[in-house]
Amino acid sequence: MSLKEQLTEDMKAAMRARESGRLAAVRLIIAEVKRKELDEQTELNDTQVLAVIEKMIKQRKDSITQFEAGGRADLADIEKAEMAILSTYMPAGLSDEEIAAEVAAAVAATGASGPQDMGKLMGVLKPKLAGRADMTVVSNLVKKALAGAA
């Protein structure tokens, strides 16, 4: 079953169970996927749907930070609940050690030797780690690895 089919089934299940919070979050995902499909005039595959969900999670994190800074804990709680539901569709994340191992393997495979090779390394790592690791963390580890290599 594709991820889009899973989302549709989860929406139906949430309707039947009268879980309004889950239903709203799943509908948001489906709407965003459909919007992206219309914009690009193409059918999204599971990897692209995961990218949409990952972007939505990042937006929720930013909103939570803003709401908490503004003293709106009520709105931050809503965003946290949505983020928790969105996260259930993401594949299991990699540990910091696993990410570091992937970075080290990519450095060895590409022969990267300094900060000028950052783009080359990220180009190799992004397809491998997309959806499984926070790319900000990956970027920071790459910077550290390249600083040590230089």
Buried (B, 14 or more C-beta within 10 A) or exposed (E): EEBBEBBBEBBEEBBEEEBEEBBBBBBBBBEBBEEBBEEEEEEBEBEBBBBBBBEBBBBBBEBBEEBBEEEBEEBBEBBBBBBBBBEEBEEEBBEEEEBBEBBEEBBEEBEBEEEEBBEEBBEBBEEEBBBBBBBEBBBEBBBEBBEEEE
